[in-house]
Amino acid sequence: MKHQAGQIMTKEISTIAYWELLEAAMDKMKADKIRHLPVVDERHQIIGIISDRDLQRAMNPRRIDNGGATEWAEIEFRFDPNFQVKDFMSFPVMRVRQDSSVSYVAHRMMAEKVSAFLVVDEDVVVGIVTTDDMLKLLTSLLAKDTNLKSVTLASLWEDWEPGIAVNG
C-alpha cells in the first residue's frame, strides 16, 4: 500500500510572524507540543520555518552564581532579548506535493537533512509533514504486524522513486 504525504501530514498548522521574539516561538512550540513553526509575513504568507533546533542554536548559556561553589555551577540558557524569529529561521521552506509518496518524502528528508516539509496542493499549503509524522506511520505499520516479519525495509520503501540520492 502506497502512503502519500497528504495522508500522514498534520493539517492544523501553527505559524509565527517573522518579527516575533524567539521566546514567543519557544512558548508557542511548547504550548502546541510541536517542533516546527512556519514563519509568516505581514500578508500571512509563509516565508520561512523555525525549528526547535534553531532555537537551541540561538540560546546563550549563562553561568549562575550559586554562592561560590566551584564544583556544580548551574547554567541557564536564555535568548538575547533582541533576537527575532527572522534572525534564525530557515528559508526558503521546502515543499512537497500532497500526492508525493512517503518514500519520496523520507528520501528527501535524509538527502537534504531536513525534518519538515510543507505540503502543498496547487501551490496552496494544506499541511506539514515532519519526522514525527513519519515515525507515527512507521509505528502504526509495525503495530499491525505483531510478529514483525512482514514489515521490512523493502516493504517500507516499496514506492521509492529513483533519482533521490540518500547520503549516509
N, C-alpha and C positions, 0 to 999 in steps of 0.2 A: 504494500500500500504506500503510495507516494504522499508524503505530507508536504504541505505548502506553507510558506511564511504567513499567509493570511489566516491559516488555521491555528497557528500557535502564538501569534502576536498578542501583545497587550493592546487593547483598543482604547482604554482610558489613558490619555497621555497628560501628565502634569508638565507644565512649562514654567520657565522663569525668564524675566526680562534681562537683557544684557547689562543694564545699568544697576541691577540689584547687587547688594554686597554679598561676598562669599558666605558669610554667616547665614544669610537668608536662604541661600541654596542648600547649605548643610541642614538647616532646620526643616526645610521642605522635604528633603530626601528622607530624613528621619521620620517625619510625620507621615509621609506616604509610603514608607518602607520600600524605597526604590534606590537604585544606584546610578541612574542616568536621568538628566533633565534636558530636554531640548530647550534651546535659548531662542527667544523671540525678540523682534524689534518693535518699534512703535506701532507698526501696522499688524502686529501679531503674526508676522511671517517668521518661520523658523530659519535662523541664520547660523546656528551652531549647536553644540551639545556640550554639557559639562557632566563629568562623572565623579564618583567618589574618589577615584584615583587622582583626578585633577585637584580636588580639594585637599587631599593628603599632600600633594606636591606643594600646595600653597601655604601649608601650615608652617609657622615659625616656632621652633622649640624655645622654651624659656625655662631656665633653672629657677626653682622656687626655693628660697632660703628656708630651711627647716631648723633654725636655731643653731646653726654652726656645725651640724653633723656632716661629716665628710663621707661616710660610708654609703648612705642611701639618700641621695638628693632627689626630690620629686621634679619631674619635668612636665610642664604644661605646654600644650600646643594651642596656639592662637593664630588667627588671621590678622594680617596687617589691616587696620580699620579702613584703609583707603582702597584695598583690593576689591575690584568688582568682578562679576561673572565674566565680563568680556575679556578680562586680563588672563584668564585661564581656560576658557572654553576652546574646544576644537572646532575647526571649520575647514572646508565645507562638511556638512553632515553626509555620511554615507547612506545610500538608499538602496532598497531592493523592491522589486515589484511584489505585490501580494500573491501572485501566482508562481513566484520563484520557489524551487524545491528547497526543502530544509537542508538537503545535502549541499546544494549550491551556497546557501547562506552560511553553513558551517565551514565550508572550504574557504569562503571569502573572509570569514572571521579569523580563521587561522592564518591565512596568507597575508592579510592586511593588519593583523594583530589589533583588532578592534573587538569590543564586546557588545556593540549595539548597532543596529541599522534602523532607520526609519523605514516604514513600509508604505509604499505609495500605490495608488490606483489612478492611472491617467494623470500623474503629477500632483495628485491630491494626497496628502498624508492621511493614512487611515489607521496607523498604529505604529508600534515599535516592537522589534524582536531583539531580545537580549540573550546573553548566555544563560540566564536564569530560565527563560522560556525554553531554550534548547535542552537544559537539564530536566525540566519538568516533562518534556516529551520523552527523553531517554528513560527516566524513572517509570513513566507510565508504560512504556514498551517492556521494560524489564519486569514490571509487576504483573503484566498479562501472562508472562511465561514463568510459571512457578519453578520449573526445573532449569531455567536459564539455558536451555540447549538450542532453542531456535533463534534467539536473538544473537546474532554475530555481527562483527564489523561489516561483513559483506552485506548483510540484510539492512543494516543501518545506512549504508552508503549505496544502496541499490540504484538510486536515482542520481548518482554522481554525474555531473556534467563535465565532459572533457574540456581542457583548456584552463582549468582552475588549478594553478600550481599551489602546492601546500609546502611551506618551508617548516622544518622542524624546530 
